[in-house]
Amino acid sequence: MTTVIGMHEQYALVPPLEFVSAMTDHWTQTLRMPSSSPLRSLWQKMGNVFERTIIDNISECDARWKVLQPPTGSGKTQGACLYSAMQAKRNRDALGNLKPVGVLLVTRLIKQADDLAAQVNVMAGANVAVAHHSKSETDADDIGRYDVLVVTHQAFVNAAETLAGASWSRLVQWKGGHRLLTIVDEALANVVEENKVTLESLQFVLGCVPFDVAQAFPDQVRLVEALKDALVQQAQSDTNDGTAKLMWRDGGASEVLNAAPAAMKPLREAMRKVKYDRRIREGNTKRNIAKLVEDTLASVQALADRAGSGNLDRAVSGVSA
């Protein structure tokens, strides 16, 4: 009889119950905080979601973002650091028998990035994590040797706008391959918010794109058209209010976007140079048009990033805590 081993069994995964036990010890012994059954249930859910995300990324199956919204004071940041430290330790304890799992932590501020990296290293008892940002002294070409990479929200967003660029590769690639777990601590200021695009604004933007710009950036224009078409379908099939939100339901627009990966930054830069209507003399009107186009394309980028499109869907899928 042939035994088939799942792909995820080849990786050094942290068992969720082991995480709960370690988190309970950290919470009660290090932080001197009382534990409880609801807290332990929450930490088990955390561990399950982290593990599920890694497995989905390994198999490239349903690699969409998973959102955890634990209440304040329940240890979400502590849990992210502890899980990252445990994952790094497990990578090293495997001694080559299992494939390592890299982690990307995304936090709001530079100081927080430094603090999280330091905390992970203390928890792991080794130099397994590094913070990389504009004020750090870390070598951009050397960060790939660390199990855990900590960056700021803005660095993450900037890199995501150029998916094929070196900045993006440095975030999601390391010596173990792709970083299979991305944990976003708090909401991304420019991404995980209620970004909306309406049918009206999408149609307006498409009408503003000059022929030569559309020819220069066909993938980006197709992405806008795909989202517009998906919203039309949703509006015809149910009570959708004609907008697409970041956290949309399964199917619909997300399925369309999965087939049309594109980074919107080049189109946004090109549209900033467009003279929308030379006959309009009121400068404020032209500024309003430019702002509407820029805001709409920025929302399309955020929606594509969050819903998952192509490589981003597989490489960046993570957990927003």
N, C-alpha and C positions, 0 to 999 in steps of 0.2 A: 504494500500500500504506500502511495506517495503522499507525504505530508507537505502541504503548501504553507509557507510562512508568509504572513502579510508583510508588506513593505515596511510598515511602521515598527515591526518587531526587530528590524535591523538597526534601529536608532536608540540612543541612550535617553529614553523618556523618563521623566519624573512621575512616579505613581501618585495619583491625586491624594490617596489616603496618607501616603508618606509626607506629602506637602502639608496636609491638615495637621498631622502630628507635630511637624517641625514648626508650623505657624502657631500652634497652641503653646508650645514650649517658649517660643520667642515672645509671644504676647504676655504670657504669665510670668516668666522668669527674667527676661531682659527688660521688657517695658513695664513690668509690675502692674499689669492691667487684668481685671477679672475676665475669665473666659465664660462662655455660655453655649448652650446647644444651638441657638440661632446663629451665633457667630461661626461655630464650627461647620454648620450647614452651609453658610455663605462661603467659607473658605474652601469647602469641598466643591462647591459649584465653580469657584474660581479655578481650582486645580483641574476640574473636568473641562472647563472651557479652554484653558491653556493647552491641555493635552489634545483636545479635539481640533483646535486650530492647527497645531503642529501636524497632526495626522492628515488633516484635509490638505495642507500644503505639500506634504510628502506625496500624496496620491493625486494632487492637483484636482481634487474633487470638492465642489461647493466651497471654494476658497474665498468666501465673502467675509467681510468684517463681522465680528460678533461683539455685541455691546453689553458690558457689565455696568450696572448703575447701583453699586452698593452705597448705603448711606454714609455720610461723613462720620469718621471715627470708627469705621469697621475694619480698618487696616488694609485698604486697597493699595496704597503706595508701598507700605511695608510688605504686603504680600507679593507685589510685583518684584520688589528687590530680592526678597527671600527666594521666590521661585527662580529668578534669574541666577542667583548664587547657587542654588541646588542643581540647576541645569548645568552650570559650568563645572561644578564638582563631579557631577555624574559623567560628563564628557571625559574628564580626566581619569576617573576611576575605571572607565570602560577599557582603557589601555589598548585601543585599536580594535577591540572585539566588536564594538558597536559604533555606528556613525554618530558623530557629535551633532548637537543642535545649537545653532547660534541664535542669539536674542538681540533685538533692537528695542531699546527703551526710548520713548519720545516724551519729553517733558517741556514745560512752558518756558522756563528761564535758564540762562547760562549757569547761574549759581545752583539752581536745582539740578541741572545736569551733573555738575561737579559733585554735589552732595550725594546724588543717587549712585554715581559710579563708586565713590568712596565707601558708601554703605554696602554695596554689593561685594566689594573686595573684603570688607571686614567680615561679612557673613560667610563668604566663601573661604576665608583664611588664606587667600592668595590673590595675586594681581591678575584677575580675570576680566575686569571691566575697565573701560576707558571712556571719558567724556571727550567729544570732539566738537569744537565750535570755534568762532572767530577769535576768541581770546585764549584758547588752549594752545599748549606747546606740542601737542601730539602731531606726529607726521601723518598726513592724509593717506600716504601710501603704506603706512605701517599699522593702521587701525584694524586691518583684516586679521591680525593674529590674535585678537582678543575675542573671547567667547561672547562677551556682552558689550555692545556699543550703545552709548547714551548720547542723544542729540537733542537739540531744541526743536520746538514745533516749527519755527520759521525755517530752519535748515532742512527739515523734512519736506515742507511744502515747496521750498525752492528747488530741491533736488527732484521732487516728483514732477515738476513742470518740464524736465528734460530727461525722460525715462531712459533714453539711449545714451545719456552723457556719463562722463566719468564720475561726477558727483553722486549720481544715483547708484551706480555700480558699487562705489565704495561703501554706501550705506547698507546695501542688501546682500553683498557678497563678502565672504570671509574665507579663511583657509578650509573651512568645512563645507563650502559650497554656498547655497543661499541661506540667509538667516531665516529660519522657518517660523519664528515667532516674533511678531511686532506688538509691543504693548504701549498704548498711548495713555499716559497718565493725565487725566482730565481731558476736556474737549480740545481739539485742535482749533486754535483761535480763528484761522482762516479757512478751515475745511469742515470740521464737525460742528456746523451750525445749521440753522434752518435755511440753507441755500435753496432758492426757488428760481425756476425759470418758467415763464408763461408762454403759451402758444403765441400770443401777440408779440412778445418781445423777441422770441426766436424767429418768427416770420419777418419782423422788422430788421433784425440783424442780418438775416440771409439776404434781404433786399438791399442792404447797405454794402455788401461785399462786392467790390469791383471784379470784373471778369478776370483781369490779370492776377489778382490776389487769389481768387478761387482756383485758378489753374495752378498757381504756385503752391497752394496748400490744400490739395484735394481731400486728404484724410481728415483734416480738421473740419472742413466744410461738411463732409459726409457725417461726421459725428454730430454736428449741430442738426443736420437734416434728419438723422436717425432719431434723435431725441424728440424733435418736433413731430415726426410721424408716429412715434410711440405715444406721445401725449394725445394726438388725434384719436388713436385707437382706444386709449383709455377713456377719453371723453365720450366716445361713442358707445362704449361697452358698460360703463357704470356711472356713478355719481361723482367722479373725480372733478375737482374744481378747475381743471385746466392748468394745474401747476405740477411740477415734479419736485418732490422733496428728497433730501439726502437719504433718509431712511425709508426708501420705498418698499412696497411689498414684493414678494417673489414674482418673477415673470415680468411681462410687460417691457418697460423701458430697459431694465437691467439686461434682459436677453438680447435686445437690439444693440446695446452698448458693448456687450461682450464681443460682438463681432466687428467692432469698429474702434480699435485702440488708437488713440492719438493724443499727443501732448499739445495743449492749446496755446502755449506761450508764443510760438512763432506767428500764429494767426493774430493773436492779441497785439504783438509788436507791430505787425504790418498794418493793422487797422488803426493804430494810433497815428499813422502818417496819412490817413485818408482824409481828403477834403470832402466832407459829406455832401455839401451843397453850396457851391460858390455863389448862388443867388441869395443865400440867407445872409443878411447883414447884421442881424442881432447876434453878437458874440455869445451871449448867454444861451441862446437856442442851440448853437453849434456845440457848445460845451455840454449841454444836456444830452444831445445825441451821442457825443463821444462817450459820456459817462454811461449811458444806457447800454451801448455796445460793449464797453469794457466790463461793466458789471455782469452782463448776461454771459459773456464768454468766460468770465471768472467762475460763475456759477456752474456753467457746463463743465469746466475743468474739475471743480469740486465734486460734482455729481459723478463724473467719470472715475475720478480717483476713488471715491467712497464706494461706489457700486461695484467697481472692479471692471477693468477693461484690459483684455489681453494679458501681457506680462505683469501688469500691475495687480491684476486680480489674483495671480498666483504668487507673486513675490512679496507683496506688501500686506496681504491679508493678515489681520491681527486682532487685537482686542482693545477696544476703547473703554478704559475703566472710569 
